[in-house]
């Protein structure tokens, strides 16, 4: 939590997602407000795999430009048109299939919140993606661990280099819960902490040696 408070003081609230509806929304934690925004976040999570969010924004803007950002429109798009729109995000053949598979799953939900186990059973959804969807799209208290998180914690001497995704996730959640008690407060903290780690790590943990110049 000392790390969280230090990052928050420097970078301020990030207000991640959804993106198309006016960009990020610092201190506005009521998002997502509707089904389309929930789906946009899920779509963004899938597109973000193995690429930067800058590239994802290009794909989202491409889909938005042809009024195909919602799941019903994407489902009815010609496959080649979908692949062309999401091409900036890379792996567009694979991701197009993942998106269409996810849409089938999303429709079956009929508005309810999925479980982590259900998400992990969807082709193309791993632990990081499942936690991202639950945290940002469905406001569930699931901490998201990415490569930046592990690099930062290693540099701070808080985890072992061989620590698994779930070991790091459990460590972060256990530590945060010592100070943050309410469910809604946990969700906000998890959302901001992950976003703050990304903001900080882009400056200090993108190139080896990791952490050079970092104040932590």
C-alpha positions in Angstrom: 0.0 0.0 0.0 3.0 2.3 0.4 3.8 1.7 -3.2 0.2 2.4 -4.2 0.0 5.6 -2.3 3.3 6.8 -3.7 2.2 6.0 -7.3 -1.2 7.6 -6.8 0.4 10.8 -5.4 2.6 11.1 -8.5 0.4 9.9 -11.4 -3.1 10.6 -9.9 -6.2 8.5 -10.6 -6.1 6.9 -14.0 -9.8 6.2 -14.6 -9.3 3.3 -16.9 -11.9 2.2 -19.4 -14.2 2.4 -21.4 -12.1 4.4 -23.9 -14.4 5.4 -26.8 -17.0 7.2 -24.7 -14.8 10.3 -24.0 -11.5 8.6 -23.1 -10.5 7.7 -19.6 -12.6 8.8 -16.6 -10.5 9.8 -13.6 -12.5 9.6 -10.3 -15.6 8.5 -12.1 -16.1 4.9 -10.9 -19.6 4.3 -12.1 -18.3 3.1 -15.4 -19.2 0.9 -17.3 -22.8 2.2 -17.4 -24.4 -0.1 -20.0 -24.0 -3.3 -22.0 -22.1 -1.7 -24.8 -19.5 -0.2 -22.5 -19.1 -3.6 -20.7 -18.5 -5.3 -24.1 -16.1 -2.6 -25.2 -13.9 -3.3 -22.2 -14.1 -7.0 -22.8 -13.2 -6.4 -26.5 -10.3 -4.2 -25.4 -9.0 -6.9 -23.1 -8.9 -9.4 -25.9 -7.2 -7.0 -28.3 -4.6 -5.9 -25.8 -3.1 -9.4 -25.6 0.5 -9.3 -26.8 0.4 -5.6 -27.9 0.2 -2.1 -26.6 -3.0 -0.2 -25.8 -2.0 2.4 -28.3 -2.5 -0.2 -31.0 -5.8 -1.3 -29.5 -7.1 2.2 -29.6 -6.6 2.2 -33.4 -8.6 -1.0 -33.7 -11.4 0.4 -31.5 -11.5 3.6 -33.5 -11.6 1.5 -36.7 -14.6 -0.4 -35.4 -16.3 2.7 -34.1 -15.8 4.5 -37.5 -18.0 1.8 -39.2 -20.5 1.7 -36.3 -19.4 -1.8 -35.3 -18.2 -1.4 -31.8 -21.0 -3.4 -30.2 -21.2 -7.2 -30.2 -24.3 -7.4 -32.4 -22.6 -5.4 -35.1 -19.3 -7.3 -34.9 -21.2 -10.6 -35.1 -22.8 -9.5 -38.4 -19.6 -8.1 -39.9 -17.9 -10.0 -42.7 -14.9 -11.8 -41.2 -12.4 -10.0 -43.5 -13.8 -6.7 -42.5 -13.4 -7.5 -38.8 -9.8 -8.7 -39.4 -9.0 -5.5 -41.3 -10.5 -3.3 -38.5 -8.5 -5.0 -35.7 -5.3 -5.4 -37.7 -3.4 -2.6 -35.8 -3.6 -4.9 -32.7 -1.7 -7.7 -34.3 -2.5 -11.4 -34.5 -5.7 -10.3 -36.2 -6.7 -13.8 -37.5 -6.4 -15.3 -34.1 -8.0 -12.4 -32.3 -10.9 -12.3 -34.7 -11.7 -15.9 -33.8 -11.3 -15.1 -30.1 -13.7 -12.1 -30.4 -16.4 -14.1 -32.1 -16.1 -17.0 -29.6 -16.3 -14.5 -26.8 -19.4 -12.9 -28.3 -21.2 -16.3 -28.3 -20.3 -16.5 -24.6 -21.3 -12.9 -23.9 -24.7 -13.5 -25.4 -25.3 -16.6 -23.3 -24.7 -14.5 -20.1 -27.8 -12.5 -20.8 -26.6 -9.6 -18.7 -25.3 -11.5 -15.6 -21.8 -11.4 -14.3 -19.6 -14.4 -15.4 -17.5 -16.4 -12.9 -13.8 -16.5 -13.3 -14.0 -20.2 -14.1 -16.5 -19.5 -16.9 -14.2 -16.9 -18.4 -11.2 -19.2 -18.2 -13.1 -21.8 -20.2 -13.5 -19.4 -23.1 -11.0 -19.9 -25.9 -8.4 -17.1 -25.8 -9.1 -16.0 -22.2 -6.3 -16.6 -19.7 -5.9 -15.6 -16.1 -4.8 -12.0 -16.8 -7.6 -11.4 -19.3 -10.2 -13.0 -17.1 -9.2 -10.8 -14.1 -9.1 -7.7 -16.3 -12.7 -8.4 -17.6 -14.0 -9.1 -14.1 -12.3 -6.1 -12.6 -13.0 -3.4 -15.2 -16.1 -4.6 -17.0 -17.9 -6.2 -14.1 -16.5 -4.4 -11.0 -15.4 -7.6 -9.3 -12.5 -7.4 -6.8 -10.0 -9.4 -8.8 -6.4 -8.0 -8.9 -4.8 -8.1 -12.4 -1.2 -9.2 -12.6 0.8 -8.5 -15.7 4.5 -8.5 -16.6 5.0 -5.0 -15.3 3.5 -6.0 -11.9 6.0 -8.8 -11.5 9.0 -6.7 -12.6 8.1 -3.9 -10.2 7.6 -6.3 -7.2 10.8 -8.1 -8.1 12.7 -4.8 -8.1 11.2 -3.9 -4.8 12.3 -7.3 -3.3 8.7 -8.3 -2.5 8.4 -11.6 -4.5 10.6 -14.4 -5.8 11.5 -14.5 -9.4 9.8 -17.8 -9.8 6.5 -16.6 -8.3 3.5 -17.7 -10.3 0.6 -15.5 -11.5 -1.6 -16.8 -8.7 1.1 -16.4 -6.0 1.5 -12.7 -7.0 -2.3 -12.2 -7.3 -2.9 -13.6 -3.8 0.0 -11.7 -2.3 -1.3 -8.4 -3.7 -4.9 -9.0 -2.6 -3.9 -10.1 0.9 -1.7 -7.1 1.4 -4.2 -4.6 0.1 -7.0 -6.1 2.2 -5.1 -5.3 5.3 -5.9 -1.6 4.7 -8.8 -1.6 2.3 -12.0 -3.2 3.7 -15.1 -2.4 1.7 -15.9 -4.3 -1.5 -16.4 -1.2 -3.6 -13.2 0.4 -2.1 -11.3 -2.8 -3.1 -12.5 -2.6 -6.7 -11.5 1.0 -7.0 -8.1 0.3 -5.4 -7.5 -2.7 -7.6 -8.5 -0.8 -10.8 -6.3 2.2 -9.9 -3.3 0.2 -8.6 -3.1 -1.9 -11.8 -3.4 1.2 -14.0 -0.8 3.1 -11.9 1.7 0.2 -12.2 1.3 0.3 -16.0 1.8 4.1 -16.0 4.9 3.9 -13.9 6.3 0.8 -15.5 6.1 2.3 -19.0 8.8 4.7 -17.8 11.0 2.5 -15.7 10.3 -1.2 -16.5 9.9 -1.4 -20.3 13.6 -1.8 -21.1 16.3 -3.8 -19.3 17.8 -3.4 -16.8 14.3 -3.1 -15.3 13.8 -0.4 -12.6 16.7 1.8 -13.6 16.0 5.2 -12.1 12.9 4.0 -10.3 12.3 5.6 -6.9 10.8 2.5 -5.3 
